[in-house]
Structures are given as structure tokens and as C-alpha cells.
């Protein structure tokens, strides 16, 4: 199978090695010329669940990376999804499949940007509701594959195609669990729920630059987890009003890790992969630049649109607005003119 991996950050580099280890053809793209040059010359070294050094052709020209390739894997932070979609204009080929790992409104933004070309060329856009790969980056060209989730939700545009595409990709990603549509994957994202409420209870630690274990320490406290549960209940109430199937954060955890935790606090403290996760040490961390603008703020906007009361989310965001008032946290998806029925 032929893949192009778009984005050579910590997850993208792990995805490249993962695919090459399976014997697939891989090209890679990144906008950073220095990173591309180093990886082209030396390849990518990976340790952890997978060991080895893998050579890969990398380029800064996205049209070169995707030419003649069936599967395009987008592996970047959420704020890079739209810029990548814009770079792909005019370069998509018939019946290509775009897979956005960890959606965060990624599929919606791709369709908003490229709908005419996607529809004309029979391109399918898909996203996962969580990141499959936990892979810290040691340095450019050196990554560590810590763990792989067991199951992640998987939706497509056009909707109704997720089962067929998941079957097509099953030899590579058996974790894909088909769901109704990309609204379900995006609104069932676990990261904003797992990160933002707990960070709220640790603002002084973050501001002082104190690093600790996020879940395997007092950073995750009973009161913080109780607040998280209320925020999550409000998310599900919004999805209920929108008519979108939803799962609780606890259910998402148990699905992702094939576990059977009975309460959220025990899950946070028990999931093995989470026990080495570090807390943010600055407000430039992705919890604030990604989870807030692409997770919490769109949810708050939808709650107001659909008339759902969200006192916990509103209180959390009121504090964050005051704390982060001098910081540009980025813009999330533009939902002002979005036709949600297009994705149902």
C-alpha cells in the first residue's frame, strides 16, 4: 500500500516507521526544510515498541509527496489541518483517502476547504476520534513509540463509508472502530475532556513551570476528576441535543485501552500508558493551543446554538479567558456558516 505522511512531528515520525516496518511504500512531507533535509539524509530512528532506523524520502513539496499515493495520513496538531488542506488544493487525485489522526474538526475543515475537489474526484476524508500513537519525540529523527491504543472511533466524509474504509485499512490499523460520521469522532474527542479541567486545578503549577506526572500524582485529584466528570456530562448533553451518538470519557478510556474501569478517577490512575505522562509546564502547551480552541470552545459555541446549559464549561472558560488574556491561543474551526447536516 502507498502512503504519504503529512507532518513530521513526534507522531508523524512514528507513523512513518510503523508503516515502513509493515513493508508499505511511504513518502513524507513537512513544511520545515531543515527537518526534511535531516530526515532525508539520516532517516528516522525509533525505539520502544518498535526498534530500528528507517530511511524515508521526505520533501517540502506536498504535491510530490501525494502524487500517485492512495492514502494520505495527516499527523499534525489541529491548527495545521486547515493550512495543509489549503496546500493540497489542486493536487488531490481520484479516489484518494485522507486519514486525519486525531480529528479535532480536521475532517470538517478539509471538507470546508476542498469540498468541490473532494466531491469531483471521489476523495474520502476520514478521521479518528483519538490518537492511535503515543510517541514522544527525543529529537528530529529520533522518536519513541510508547504505546498504541487498542480501539479508536473512526468516521468519514461522505458519512456511511467508515465501515468499508476501516475494512480496507484493517491490515494496517486494526484499531479503527467505524462510527456514524465525523461529528461523532470530533465531539467524542477525549483529550479536551481529560486535559483542560485537570489543568484548571493546577494553574499555579503550570505558571511556575513545575513539571510533574499529570495523572500519577496529586495533579489529578478527586475534586479535579469530579469537575472533569461534570464537564464531560455537559459535552454529552450537547451531543444528545444534536442527535449525535456519544460516549462518556470513561467509556472512551475503556474502549481505547480494552479495560473495564468502573470510575473515572481509577481509570486516570490505572491506565498504564498515562502513568508516565508529564504535566504542562507553560501555557503554550498543546492543552491550551489545541484542546481549548479545537475542543472546548467549539463545544461551548454549539451548546449556545442548541440551547444547552453548560455551567461547568462556562466557569472553566471564564477562568481560562482571564488567565490567558495576554496569550494568543489560536483560532479553532469556523462554525458560523457550517452546515452540520452535510456531515450527518
Order of alpha helices (4+ residues) and beta strands (2+ residues): beta-alpha-beta-alpha-beta-beta-beta-alpha-beta-alpha-beta-alpha-beta-beta-beta-beta-beta-beta-alpha-beta-alpha-alpha-alpha-alpha-alpha-alpha-alpha-alpha
